[in-house]
Amino acid sequence: MLFDTHAHLNAEQFEEDLEEVVTRAQESGVENMVIVGFDRPTITRAMELVEQYDFMYASIGWHPVDAVDMTDEDLAWIEDLTSHPKVVAIGEMGLDYYWDKSPKEVQKEVFRRQIQLAKRVKLPIVIHNREATADIVDILKEEGASEVGGIMHCFSGSVEVAQECLLMNFYISLGGPVTFKNARKPKEVAEAVPLDKLLIETDCPYLAPHPYRGKRNEPSYVKLVAEQIAELKGISYEEVAAITTANAKKLFAIK
C-alpha cells in the first residue's frame, strides 16, 4: 500500500511505455498517485489520465518557472477544473530562483493568486521551492495558506524550516534525494518530522532514487523512498507505507 503523491506521468518521457510503467507501479504496491499538471499541456494530459485510471488523481496549477506566461484565462480555467471530483489539490506552485525565465515579482504574484484560488475552492496546495525558501515561507504566512495547508513537495530544506512549515498545516514530502548517500538534510528531516506529517513521492520522471539515480524515475520506485525512511526511523517499511498512505488520503480527502 503506497501513495505516490507527486508524479508526472503526463510528461513526454512516458509516451512510449505508459502501460508498462503503470503495471510496474501496481506490482510494487502503489495503489494511488497524484498526477501533477503545471501548464496548459500537462494539465490537459493529467485530466485525461485521471479519467482513464481510477486510482489516479490530479493536482493542477501553474509552475513558477512559467509564471510570466500565465494569463487571467489560464487561472480561470484552472478554477473551473477544480469542480472535477478527481482534482484534489492546486499546484505545483511556488517560487524558483534557479531558472531565470520569470522575474521574481511575477512569480510572487502568480504564487499569491494561486493560494487565493485554493482558499476559494478549499483545496490544499502543492509547493515547489528552488532557492527561494525565505520568500516562500513569508508568502505562505502573509496569504494565510495554513487555512488550506498542503505539501512541501520534494522537500530539501532544513529541519528548522520543516518545523516552520508543519506549524502552517503542511506535510513534508520526501522523494528520491532521501536515498542519496550524501543527502544529509533530507535524511535529517526524515528522522525529525513526525511520521503522521510525512508523505512520499517520486516527482517522476525526475530525481530517481538510488540505485537508479540519473535514470528516468517512475512511480514503482517510491517503494525505495519508503524503505529508506523506515530505515532512518528504525521502524518497519509496512508502517511507513500504511501511515504515509493514510496521510495522503486525509490531505486529499480521498475515502
C-alpha positions as CSV (number, residue, x, y, z in Angstrom):
1,M,0.0,0.0,0.0
2,L,1.9,3.0,-1.3
3,F,0.7,6.5,-2.4
4,D,3.0,8.4,-4.8
5,T,1.8,12.0,-4.1
6,H,3.7,13.7,-6.9
7,A,4.1,12.0,-10.3
8,H,4.4,13.5,-13.8
9,L,3.1,10.5,-15.9
10,N,1.7,13.3,-18.1
11,A,5.3,14.0,-19.2
12,E,6.6,13.1,-22.7
13,Q,9.1,10.7,-21.2
14,F,6.2,8.2,-20.6
15,E,4.6,8.5,-24.0
16,E,6.1,5.2,-25.3
17,D,5.5,2.8,-22.4
18,L,2.9,4.3,-20.0
19,E,1.0,1.0,-19.6
20,E,4.2,-0.9,-18.6
21,V,5.1,1.9,-16.1
22,V,1.6,1.7,-14.6
23,T,1.8,-2.1,-14.3
24,R,5.2,-1.9,-12.6
25,A,3.8,0.6,-10.1
26,Q,0.8,-1.6,-9.2
27,E,3.1,-4.7,-8.9
28,S,5.3,-2.7,-6.4
29,G,2.2,-1.9,-4.3
30,V,1.4,1.6,-5.5
31,E,-2.3,1.9,-5.0
32,N,-2.8,5.6,-5.7
33,M,-0.9,8.5,-7.3
34,V,-1.4,12.2,-7.9
35,I,-0.6,13.4,-11.4
36,V,0.7,17.0,-11.3
37,G,-0.1,19.4,-14.2
38,F,1.6,22.8,-14.2
39,D,0.8,24.4,-17.6
40,R,-1.8,24.0,-20.3
41,P,-0.5,20.9,-22.0
42,T,0.4,19.0,-18.7
43,I,-2.9,19.9,-17.0
44,T,-4.8,18.7,-20.1
45,R,-2.9,15.4,-20.1
46,A,-3.3,15.0,-16.3
47,M,-7.1,15.3,-16.7
48,E,-7.1,12.7,-19.4
49,L,-5.1,10.3,-17.2
50,V,-7.4,10.6,-14.2
51,E,-10.4,9.9,-16.4
52,Q,-8.6,6.8,-17.7
53,Y,-7.3,5.3,-14.4
54,D,-9.5,5.1,-11.3
55,F,-6.5,5.2,-8.9
56,M,-5.0,8.4,-10.2
57,Y,-5.9,11.9,-9.0
58,A,-4.8,15.3,-10.3
59,S,-3.2,18.4,-8.8
60,I,-3.3,21.4,-11.2
61,G,-1.6,24.7,-11.1
62,W,1.0,26.9,-12.7
63,H,4.7,26.4,-12.3
64,P,6.8,29.4,-11.1
65,V,9.3,29.0,-14.0
66,D,6.5,29.7,-16.4
67,A,4.8,32.3,-14.3
68,V,5.4,35.0,-16.9
69,D,3.2,33.1,-19.3
70,M,0.2,32.7,-17.1
71,T,-2.9,34.7,-18.1
72,D,-6.2,35.5,-16.3
73,E,-7.8,33.0,-18.6
74,D,-5.4,30.3,-17.5
75,L,-6.2,30.9,-13.8
76,A,-10.0,30.9,-14.5
77,W,-9.6,27.6,-16.5
78,I,-7.8,26.0,-13.5
79,E,-10.5,27.2,-11.2
80,D,-13.2,25.7,-13.4
81,L,-11.4,22.4,-13.5
82,T,-11.4,22.2,-9.7
83,S,-15.0,21.2,-9.8
84,H,-13.9,17.8,-11.2
85,P,-14.2,15.3,-8.4
86,K,-10.6,13.9,-9.0
87,V,-8.9,17.3,-8.7
88,V,-7.5,17.1,-5.2
89,A,-5.0,19.9,-4.9
90,I,-3.8,23.2,-6.5
91,G,-0.2,23.3,-7.8
92,E,2.6,22.8,-8.2
93,M,3.1,26.4,-7.4
94,G,5.7,28.4,-5.6
95,L,9.0,30.1,-6.4
96,D,12.0,29.1,-8.4
97,Y,15.0,31.3,-8.3
98,Y,17.3,28.8,-10.0
99,W,15.9,29.3,-13.5
100,D,15.8,32.8,-14.8
101,K,12.7,32.7,-17.1
102,S,10.2,34.5,-14.9
103,P,11.0,37.7,-12.9
104,K,10.8,37.2,-9.2
105,E,8.0,39.7,-8.7
106,V,5.9,38.0,-11.4
107,Q,6.5,34.6,-9.7
108,K,5.4,36.0,-6.4
109,E,2.2,37.5,-7.8
110,V,1.2,34.2,-9.6
111,F,2.0,32.3,-6.4
112,R,-0.2,34.6,-4.3
113,R,-3.1,34.4,-6.8
114,Q,-3.0,30.6,-6.7
115,I,-3.0,30.5,-2.9
116,Q,-6.1,32.8,-3.0
117,L,-7.7,30.4,-5.6
118,A,-7.0,27.4,-3.4
119,K,-8.7,29.1,-0.4
120,R,-11.7,29.9,-2.6
121,V,-12.2,26.3,-3.7
122,K,-11.0,24.9,-0.4
123,L,-8.2,22.6,-1.7
124,P,-4.7,22.0,-0.4
125,I,-1.7,23.4,-2.2
126,V,1.5,21.8,-3.6
127,I,4.6,23.9,-3.1
128,H,7.6,24.0,-5.5
129,N,10.6,25.6,-3.9
130,R,14.0,26.1,-5.5
131,E,16.4,28.5,-3.8
132,A,13.5,30.6,-2.5
133,T,12.8,29.3,1.0
134,A,12.6,32.6,2.9
135,D,10.2,34.3,0.3
136,I,8.0,31.2,0.1
137,V,7.6,30.9,3.9
138,D,6.8,34.7,4.1
139,I,4.2,34.5,1.3
140,L,2.5,31.4,2.8
141,K,2.2,33.3,6.1
142,E,1.0,36.5,4.6
143,E,-1.6,34.8,2.4
144,G,-2.9,32.6,5.3
145,A,-2.1,29.4,3.5
146,S,-2.5,27.4,6.7
147,E,-6.2,27.7,6.1
148,V,-5.9,25.0,3.4
149,G,-2.5,23.5,4.2
150,G,-0.8,21.3,1.7
151,I,2.5,19.7,0.7
152,M,6.1,21.0,0.7
153,H,6.9,18.9,-2.4
154,C,10.3,17.2,-2.6
155,F,11.4,19.0,0.5
156,S,15.2,19.8,0.5
157,G,15.3,22.3,3.4
158,S,16.5,22.1,6.9
159,V,14.7,20.6,9.9
160,E,14.1,24.1,11.2
161,V,12.3,25.1,8.0
162,A,10.3,21.9,8.1
163,Q,9.1,22.7,11.6
164,E,8.0,26.1,10.4
165,C,6.0,24.5,7.6
166,L,4.4,22.0,10.0
167,L,3.1,24.9,12.0
168,M,1.4,26.2,8.9
169,N,-0.5,23.0,8.4
170,F,1.8,21.5,5.7
171,Y,3.0,18.0,5.2
172,I,6.7,17.3,4.3
173,S,7.1,15.1,1.2
174,L,10.3,13.3,0.6
175,G,11.4,11.8,-2.7
176,G,14.5,10.2,-4.3
177,P,17.1,12.5,-2.7
178,V,16.4,11.0,0.7
179,T,18.1,7.8,-0.6
180,F,21.3,9.6,-1.9
181,K,24.3,8.8,0.3
182,N,25.4,12.4,0.5
183,A,22.0,13.9,1.1
184,R,22.3,15.0,4.7
185,K,19.4,17.3,5.0
186,P,16.6,15.1,3.7
187,K,17.8,12.3,6.0
188,E,17.8,14.6,9.0
189,V,14.3,15.7,8.0
190,A,13.1,12.1,7.7
191,E,14.3,11.4,11.2
192,A,12.9,14.6,12.7
193,V,9.5,15.0,11.2
194,P,6.7,13.0,12.8
195,L,5.6,10.1,10.7
196,D,2.0,11.4,10.7
197,K,3.2,14.6,8.8
198,L,5.3,12.8,6.2
199,L,4.4,12.0,2.6
200,I,6.4,10.1,-0.1
201,E,6.7,10.9,-3.8
202,T,8.8,10.2,-6.9
203,D,8.5,13.5,-8.9
204,C,9.0,11.1,-11.8
205,P,10.5,11.3,-14.4
206,Y,12.9,13.3,-12.3
207,L,15.1,12.6,-9.2
208,A,15.2,8.8,-9.4
209,P,16.3,7.2,-6.1
210,H,19.4,5.2,-5.6
211,P,20.3,2.8,-7.3
212,Y,18.6,4.4,-10.3
213,R,20.0,7.9,-9.8
214,G,20.4,9.6,-13.1
215,K,17.9,7.4,-14.9
216,R,14.2,8.0,-15.6
217,N,12.2,7.9,-12.4
218,E,8.8,6.1,-12.2
219,P,6.1,5.5,-9.6
220,S,7.3,2.0,-8.7
221,Y,10.5,3.5,-7.2
222,V,8.5,5.2,-4.5
223,K,8.9,2.0,-2.6
224,L,12.6,2.7,-2.3
225,V,11.8,6.1,-0.7
226,A,9.5,4.4,1.9
227,E,12.2,1.8,2.6
228,Q,14.8,4.5,3.3
229,I,12.5,6.4,5.6
230,A,11.8,3.2,7.5
231,E,15.5,2.5,7.9
232,L,16.1,6.1,9.1
233,K,13.3,6.0,11.6
234,G,14.0,2.5,12.8
235,I,10.5,1.2,12.0
236,S,9.0,-1.2,9.6
237,Y,8.5,-0.5,5.9
238,E,4.9,-1.6,6.3
239,E,4.3,1.1,8.9
240,V,5.8,3.8,6.7
241,A,3.7,2.7,3.8
242,A,0.5,2.5,5.7
243,I,0.8,5.8,7.5
244,T,2.1,7.9,4.6
245,T,-0.8,6.5,2.5
246,A,-3.3,7.4,5.3
247,N,-1.8,10.9,5.5
248,A,-2.2,11.4,1.7
249,K,-5.8,10.2,1.7
250,K,-6.6,12.5,4.6
251,L,-5.0,15.5,3.0
252,F,-6.6,14.9,-0.4
253,A,-10.0,13.9,1.1
254,I,-9.9,10.5,-0.6
255,K,-12.1,7.9,1.0
